[in-house]
Amino acid sequence: MKQSEIKFTVTLDDSRNPEKISWKADDSGVEGEKECKALMLSVWDKKDSCTLRIDLWTKEMMVEEMQHLIYETIRSLGETYTRATNDKSAGDELLQFAARFGKLTNVLK
């Protein structure tokens, strides 16, 4: 059985706020660590049957960038939900919400 590792490194300032976030993954095709401004991670806990989340962003993350990140995440959730459940109707609702959110935040013109 093959294993692949994904690693996130978060450097905190004196107030314990993220100052730098980087990641690397064995199978990403990218050599070394890659820096990013934000990280949103959701995992389904097998034992407790609940979602655990980590949402981090650096001080460099601009509001407009966060709006794009959230828009793209909602779109991705719609696509993932449809693929995982074959429930096109509910997946389309997420995509429609993403479009409304994108227009509201001027991500979409």
N, CA and C of each residue as an Amber inpcrd file, in Angstrom:
protein
   327
   0.8420000  -1.1770000   0.0000000   0.0000000   0.0000000   0.0000000
   0.8890000   1.2410000   0.0000000   0.5730000   2.1760000  -0.8830000
   1.3340000   3.4220000  -0.9820000   0.7490000   4.4490000  -0.0330000
   1.6070000   5.2300000   0.5720000   1.1810000   6.3420000   1.4070000
   1.7260000   7.6330000   0.8260000   0.9770000   8.7010000   1.0110000
   1.3980000  10.0150000   0.5710000   1.1880000  10.9770000   1.7290000
   2.1110000  11.8860000   1.9090000   2.0320000  12.8220000   3.0300000
   1.8070000  14.2470000   2.5400000   0.9230000  14.9560000   3.2310000
   0.6970000  16.3740000   3.0100000   1.0670000  17.0680000   4.3070000
   1.9290000  18.0790000   4.2120000   2.4160000  18.7520000   5.4110000
   2.1730000  20.2520000   5.2930000   1.6230000  20.8340000   6.3740000
   1.4430000  22.2770000   6.4820000   2.3490000  22.7790000   7.5890000
   3.0210000  23.9020000   7.3400000   3.8540000  24.5350000   8.3550000
   3.3160000  25.9450000   8.5710000   3.0140000  26.2700000   9.8170000
   2.4540000  27.5730000  10.1570000   3.4050000  28.2630000  11.1280000
   3.9050000  29.4270000  10.7320000   4.7450000  30.2520000  11.6010000
   3.8490000  31.2990000  12.2350000   3.8930000  31.3880000  13.5670000
   3.0290000  32.3100000  14.3020000   3.8160000  33.5090000  14.8090000
   3.1270000  34.6560000  14.9010000   3.7520000  35.8280000  15.5100000
   3.6100000  35.7230000  17.0300000   4.0300000  36.7490000  17.7470000
   3.9920000  36.7290000  19.2090000   2.5720000  36.6220000  19.7630000
   1.5710000  37.0330000  18.9760000   0.1720000  36.9440000  19.4060000
  -0.4820000  35.6370000  18.9550000   0.3170000  34.7380000  18.4050000
  -0.1250000  33.4300000  17.9230000  -1.0370000  33.5200000  16.6950000
  -0.8560000  34.5760000  15.9130000  -1.5530000  34.7170000  14.6390000
  -0.6330000  34.2160000  13.5280000  -1.1980000  33.5830000  12.5000000
  -0.3640000  33.0760000  11.4130000   0.3920000  34.1980000  10.7020000
   1.6840000  34.0500000  10.6320000   2.5430000  35.0080000   9.9420000
   2.9670000  34.4630000   8.5810000   3.1280000  33.1430000   8.5170000
   3.5300000  32.4830000   7.2830000   2.9250000  31.0780000   7.2860000
   2.4070000  30.6810000   6.1270000   1.8580000  29.3350000   5.9570000
   2.5090000  28.7380000   4.7170000   2.9860000  27.5240000   4.8460000
   3.5270000  26.8270000   3.6800000   3.0660000  25.3720000   3.7130000
   3.1400000  24.7380000   2.5640000   2.7060000  23.3520000   2.4590000
   3.5930000  22.5990000   1.4830000   3.5860000  21.3090000   1.6230000
   4.2090000  20.4460000   0.6300000   3.4940000  19.1030000   0.6650000
   3.4820000  18.4540000  -0.4700000   2.8210000  17.1590000  -0.5920000
   3.6760000  16.2500000  -1.4550000   3.7690000  15.0150000  -1.0450000
   4.6000000  14.0450000  -1.7600000   4.2490000  13.9480000  -3.2380000
   2.9810000  13.9280000  -3.5580000   2.5340000  13.6890000  -4.9390000
   2.0310000  14.9430000  -5.6470000   2.4380000  16.1230000  -5.1810000
   1.9070000  17.3620000  -5.7710000   2.5790000  17.7340000  -7.0820000
   3.7610000  17.2070000  -7.3350000   4.5070000  17.6030000  -8.5150000
   5.2960000  18.8820000  -8.3010000   5.2040000  19.4600000  -7.1020000
   5.9240000  20.6840000  -6.7590000   7.0600000  20.3030000  -5.8220000
   8.2490000  20.7540000  -6.1310000   9.4030000  20.4680000  -5.2790000
   9.4670000  21.4450000  -4.1150000   9.7180000  20.9550000  -2.9290000
   9.8880000  21.8030000  -1.7590000   8.5790000  22.3720000  -1.2610000
   8.6920000  23.2980000  -0.3190000   7.5140000  23.9210000   0.2660000
   7.0200000  25.0690000  -0.6110000   5.7180000  25.2370000  -0.6370000
   5.0850000  26.3140000  -1.3890000   4.3460000  27.1930000  -0.3780000
   4.5840000  28.5070000  -0.4540000   3.9600000  29.4270000   0.4810000
   2.5400000  29.7670000   0.0350000   1.6650000  29.9540000   1.0110000
   0.2950000  30.3800000   0.7270000  -0.1400000  31.3880000   1.7830000
  -1.2290000  32.1020000   1.5050000  -1.7240000  33.1200000   2.4290000
  -2.8740000  32.6290000   3.2930000  -3.5070000  31.5270000   2.8960000
  -4.6500000  31.0200000   3.6480000  -4.7370000  29.5080000   3.5100000
  -5.4050000  28.9110000   4.4880000  -5.5790000  27.4650000   4.5350000
  -6.9460000  27.1820000   5.1250000  -7.7290000  26.3860000   4.4370000
  -9.0230000  25.9430000   4.9480000  -9.0340000  24.4220000   4.8340000
  -9.1070000  23.7610000   5.9690000  -9.0400000  22.3040000   5.9920000
 -10.2340000  21.7660000   6.7610000 -10.9730000  20.8490000   6.1490000
 -12.0810000  20.1710000   6.8160000 -11.8200000  18.6790000   6.7390000
 -11.9760000  17.9970000   7.8560000 -11.8190000  16.5420000   7.8840000
 -13.0170000  15.9310000   8.6030000 -13.4390000  14.7690000   8.1550000
 -14.5290000  14.0520000   8.7920000 -13.9230000  13.0850000   9.7960000
 -14.2480000  13.2780000  11.0660000 -13.7480000  12.4340000  12.1390000
 -14.5180000  11.1120000  12.1340000 -13.8070000  10.0310000  11.8740000
 -14.4190000   8.7210000  11.7390000 -15.0750000   8.2550000  13.0400000
 -14.3910000   8.4470000  14.1500000 -14.8840000   7.9600000  15.4440000
 -16.0900000   8.7600000  15.9340000 -15.9860000  10.0880000  15.9040000
 -17.0400000  10.9390000  16.4580000 -18.0790000  11.3860000  15.4300000
 -17.9020000  11.0210000  14.1670000 -18.8290000  11.3910000  13.0900000
 -19.1480000  12.8860000  13.0990000 -18.0890000  13.6720000  13.0200000
 -18.2670000  15.1250000  12.9610000 -17.1330000  15.7310000  12.1380000
 -17.3450000  16.9750000  11.7320000 -16.3520000  17.6840000  10.9420000
 -15.4410000  18.4750000  11.8610000 -14.1460000  18.3600000  11.6320000
 -13.1420000  19.1640000  12.3200000 -12.5650000  20.1090000  11.2920000
 -12.3610000  21.3590000  11.6770000 -11.9250000  22.3670000  10.7080000
 -10.7600000  23.1760000  11.2330000  -9.9400000  23.5930000  10.2900000
  -8.8650000  24.5440000  10.5620000  -8.9500000  25.6120000   9.4840000
  -9.1600000  26.8600000   9.8780000  -9.1820000  27.9980000   8.9570000
  -8.1280000  28.9830000   9.4330000  -7.1250000  29.1940000   8.6080000
  -6.0350000  30.1100000   8.9530000  -5.7500000  31.0300000   7.7760000
  -5.3790000  32.2710000   8.0800000  -4.9220000  33.1800000   7.0390000
  -3.9190000  34.1420000   7.6450000  -3.0010000  34.5900000   6.8000000
  -1.9650000  35.5090000   7.2530000  -2.4700000  36.9480000   7.1500000
  -1.7090000  37.8550000   7.7600000  -2.0460000  39.2830000   7.6960000
  -1.9500000  39.8160000   6.2710000  -1.1920000  39.1210000   5.4170000
  -1.0320000  39.5420000   4.0150000  -2.2710000  39.2710000   3.1750000
  -3.1640000  38.3960000   3.6570000  -4.3520000  38.0220000   2.8880000
  -5.2910000  39.2200000   2.7950000  -5.5000000  39.7020000   1.5960000
  -6.3610000  40.8570000   1.3660000  -7.8300000  40.4100000   1.3170000
  -8.7380000  41.3270000   1.6010000 -10.1680000  41.0230000   1.5910000
 -10.5850000  40.4720000   0.2250000 -10.1150000  41.0820000  -0.8570000
 -10.4730000  40.6340000  -2.2010000  -9.9880000  39.2050000  -2.4430000
  -8.8270000  38.8710000  -1.9210000  -8.3220000  37.5020000  -2.0630000
  -9.1830000  36.5250000  -1.2710000  -9.6120000  36.9250000  -0.0780000
 -10.4800000  36.0710000   0.7320000 -11.8090000  35.8570000   0.0290000
 -12.3380000  36.8970000  -0.6100000 -13.5910000  36.7520000  -1.3460000
 -13.4400000  35.7310000  -2.4740000 -12.3210000  35.7830000  -3.1860000
 -12.0550000  34.7990000  -4.2440000 -11.9270000  33.3970000  -3.6540000
 -11.1960000  33.2750000  -2.5530000 -11.0140000  31.9680000  -1.9210000
 -12.3610000  31.3700000  -1.5130000 -13.2080000  32.1640000  -0.8840000
 -14.5090000  31.6660000  -0.4400000 -15.3860000  31.3030000  -1.6430000
 -15.4060000  32.1690000  -2.6630000 -16.1850000  31.8810000  -3.8730000
 -15.7380000  30.5600000  -4.5020000 -14.4380000  30.4130000  -4.6950000
 -13.9240000  29.2010000  -5.3280000 -14.1600000  27.9660000  -4.4640000
 -14.1160000  28.1310000  -3.1510000 -14.3760000  27.0140000  -2.2360000
 -15.8300000  26.5740000  -2.3180000 -16.7570000  27.5230000  -2.3440000
 -18.1770000  27.1720000  -2.4510000 -18.4510000  26.4670000  -3.7780000
 -17.8650000  26.9920000  -4.8700000 -18.0190000  26.3300000  -6.1800000
 -17.4980000  24.9010000  -6.1200000 -16.3280000  24.7520000  -5.5330000
 -15.7200000  23.4320000  -5.4210000 -16.5850000  22.4860000  -4.5860000
 -17.1840000  23.0140000  -3.5240000 -18.0650000  22.1860000  -2.6920000
 -19.2550000  21.6800000  -3.5070000 -19.8230000  22.5450000  -4.3360000
 -20.9330000  22.1300000  -5.1850000 -20.5310000  21.0060000  -6.1260000
 -19.3760000  21.1510000  -6.7480000 -18.8930000  20.1300000  -7.6820000
 -18.5700000  18.8290000  -6.9460000 -17.9070000  18.9400000  -5.8070000
 -17.5460000  17.7520000  -5.0220000 -18.7960000  17.0490000  -4.5120000
 -19.7500000  17.8190000  -4.0070000 -20.9880000  17.2450000  -3.4870000
 -21.7050000  16.4510000  -4.5800000 -21.7900000  17.0270000  -5.7690000
 -22.4700000  16.3410000  -6.8730000 -21.7490000  15.0420000  -7.2330000
 -20.4170000  15.0950000  -7.3310000 -19.6500000  13.8770000  -7.6590000
 -19.7990000  12.8120000  -6.5750000 -19.8110000  13.2300000  -5.3130000
 -19.8250000  12.2760000  -4.2070000 -21.2030000  11.6650000  -3.9650000
 -22.2690000  12.4130000  -4.2680000 -23.6160000  11.9490000  -3.9160000
 -24.5120000  11.6740000  -5.1100000 -24.1140000  12.1320000  -6.2890000
 -24.9560000  12.0740000  -7.4880000 -26.2510000  12.8700000  -7.3090000
 -26.2610000  13.7880000  -6.3490000 -27.4240000  14.6490000  -6.1110000
 -27.1910000  15.9730000  -6.8380000 -27.5020000  15.9520000  -8.1370000
 -27.2430000  17.1310000  -8.9670000 -28.0660000  18.3320000  -8.5130000
 -29.2660000  18.1120000  -8.0530000 -30.1230000  19.2140000  -7.6330000
 -29.5030000  19.9990000  -6.4740000 -29.0730000  19.3220000  -5.4380000
 -28.4640000  20.0050000  -4.2880000 -27.1100000  20.5990000  -4.6720000
 -26.3520000  19.8910000  -5.5080000 -25.0750000  20.4270000  -5.9800000
 -25.2600000  21.7060000  -6.7680000 -26.2880000  21.7280000  -7.6030000
 -26.5970000  22.9340000  -8.3830000 -26.9820000  24.0970000  -7.4740000
 -27.6690000  23.8170000  -6.3660000 -28.0110000  24.8710000  -5.4050000
 -26.7430000  25.5300000  -4.8600000 -25.7440000  24.7230000  -4.5310000
 -24.4720000  25.2820000  -4.0600000 -23.8130000  26.1260000  -5.1460000
 -23.8380000  25.6500000  -6.3840000 -23.2430000  26.4010000  -7.4840000
 -23.9890000  27.7200000  -7.7160000 -25.2950000  27.6910000  -7.6010000
 -26.0750000  28.9250000  -7.7620000 -25.7770000  29.9010000  -6.6220000
 -25.6490000  29.3620000  -5.4060000 -25.2840000  30.2310000  -4.2880000
 -23.9030000  30.8360000  -4.5190000 -22.9710000  30.0180000  -5.0150000
 -21.6180000  30.5180000  -5.3000000 -21.6910000  31.6680000  -6.2990000
 -22.5080000  31.5210000  -7.3210000 -22.6470000  32.5840000  -8.3230000
 -23.2130000  33.8560000  -7.6910000 -24.2280000  33.7130000  -6.8320000
 -24.7900000  34.8940000  -6.1620000 -23.7490000  35.5450000  -5.2470000
 -23.0080000  34.7190000  -4.5230000 -21.9480000  35.2240000  -3.6400000
 -20.8760000  35.9390000  -4.4680000 -20.4890000  35.3350000  -5.5850000
 -19.4790000  35.9370000  -6.4600000 -19.9010000  37.3040000  -6.9760000
 -21.1650000  37.4390000  -7.3350000 -21.6670000  38.7320000  -7.8090000
 -21.7670000  39.7320000  -6.6710000 -22.2370000  39.2870000  -5.5120000
 -22.3700000  40.1650000  -4.3450000 -21.0250000  40.7550000  -3.9240000
 -19.9700000  39.9610000  -4.0240000 -18.6350000  40.3990000  -3.5770000
 -17.7810000  40.9300000  -4.7200000 -18.3620000  41.0530000  -5.9050000
 -17.6620000  41.5340000  -7.1100000 -16.5270000  40.6320000  -7.5660000
 -16.5550000  39.3770000  -7.1540000 -15.6180000  38.4000000  -7.6960000
 -16.0060000  38.1280000  -9.1450000 -17.3130000  38.0500000  -9.3740000
 -17.8530000  37.8930000 -10.7310000 -18.4310000  39.2280000 -11.1640000
 -18.1640000  39.6090000 -12.3550000 -18.6580000  40.9090000 -12.8630000
 -19.9850000  40.7200000 -13.5670000
